[in-house]
Amino acid sequence: MSVNYGSKRVVTGAHYGLRDWLVQRVTATLMALFTVALLAQVIFSSGPIGYEVWAGIFAAQWMKFLTFGVILSLHWHAWIGVRDIWMDYVKPAGIRLALHVLTLVWLVGCAGWAYSVLWKL
C-alpha cells in the first residue's frame, strides 16, 4: 500500500524494516546463547580437548539439530545484513541482483555443507 502526500516521495508500509531488525536481534541472541552453552561444555569437560571430546559434544541428535538450527539462524542473519549492504551501496540493479543471487547460492551451499558435516554424508 502506497500513500502519496503531494511530494515526489512515496511512503510505503515499511514493516519489513521492523521485521528484519527483530530477526537480526533474535538470531544474534540464539547464536550467542549457543556459543555460551558450547563454551561451557568445552570449559567444563574433563581432560584435554581432542577430537573425541569435540565429536562427543556433537554426537547426540538433539545437538546436531540444535547446531543446524543455529547455522540456519546464522545464514538468515547474514542474508539480511549482506542484502542490506547490497541494497544500500550497489546502485545498478543488474549488479545488485547478481550479487543477491550469488549471496543466496553461497549461503545455501554453506548450509548444505554444514548439513553434510553434521550428519557425515
Summary of the structure (lengths in Angstrom):
residues: 121
radius of gyration: 19.9
end to end distance: 46.6
largest distance: 70.9
contacts: 261
relative contact order: 0.09
helix: 75%
strand: 5%
